[in-house]
Amino acid sequence: MNDLSGILYIVATPIGNLKDITQRALDTFSQVDLIAAEDTRHSGLLLSHYGIKKPFFALHDHNEQEKAAVLVEKLKQGKHIALISDAGTPLISDPGFHLVRQCREAGIAVVPLPGACAAITALCASGIASDRFCFEGFLPAKSKARRDKLEKVAEEERTLIFYESTHRILDTLADMQEVLGEARYVVLARELTKTWETIVGDTVVNLRQWLSEDPNRTKGEMVLIVEGKTKQESEAEFSPLAIKALTLMAQELPLKKAAAIVAELYGYKKNALYQFGLENL
Ligand code: SAM
C-alpha cells in the first residue's frame, strides 16, 4: 500500500428519495478533490441539492478502462476521489469495476460507503427467501438471448434478482412464463422510495395479466424478485419446457420418437416421458 496515495471512496447515492443519503457520504463529498460520475450533469444537480460543489470526472461504461488509468494516476499523486453512479451503489449494474480492480492492483486504498441499492431494497420487501440469492442484473434485450439466459437459471433454487425496464417488462414476463413455468412466484418492485412505489407479487402468469391491464402499472424503474425453483417444482416430474417440447414434437412425430428426442435433450428417461405423453397429451 502506497501511503502517499489518495483514497478511492465508493459512495452509494439515493435511488429516488433524496433523503436516502448518508451523513458519511456528504462528509466524504466535501473532503475529496474530485468526484468520478457516470453523468456529470445529473450528478451535479444531485450534489447541488446537498449544497456540494466539486470538480467532476466522467466515467462511463464505454470509456471506463481507459479513464480508470487516468484516475489511478491522480490517486497516486495523492488526490482523494469519490466514485458515484447515477443512482444507488456504484458497480451494481453500473460502472466502477475496472477502476476498483486497477486501484487494488496499484495498492491504492478503496473505501466503500454503503447506502441504497435497488436490488437489496426490493429483496427485503419481497417476502421471498432472502437468505440465499443470485443477482442477475439486466437480462438481454433480445428474446432468444433472454430465454437462453433464463434457461440457465431455471433450475436455480436460490432467489433470483433482475433489473428490468419499462419497455421490456411484459416480454420478459412472457419469457419467464414459458421457461420457468406459469406458476413461478414473482415480485415486481417499482419506483422504490418514490411517490409511486408499488410492490406486488403473484404467479408470473397472473402478474403479467395484471400489468397488461393498465399501462401505468409498467411505468418507471423496476426490479423483479423471482422465487427460486421450489422443492415441489424440483420434484415435479418434468420441466415446463420439456413438456412443451414433447407436446410440439408429438404433433409431428409418433409419441415414442418424440419422447426419445425430448428425453435426450432434457436428460429424462424416455419411457417415463412416453408414459407421461400417453396419460397427458
Ligand atoms: N446501481 C444501481 C443500484 O444500486 O441499484 C442500479 C443501476 S442500474 C443502471 C438501474 C436499474 O436499477 C433500473 O433500470 C432498475 O431496474 C433498478 N432501479 C434503480 N432505481 C430503482 C427504483 N427506485 N425502483 C426500482 N428499481 C430501481
Residues whose N, C-alpha, C, O or C-beta is under 5 A from the ligand:
A	BS01	SAM	I15 G16 A87 G88 T89 P90 I92 S93 D94 A116 C117 A118 A119 Y163 E164 A189 R190 E191 L192 E221 M222 V223
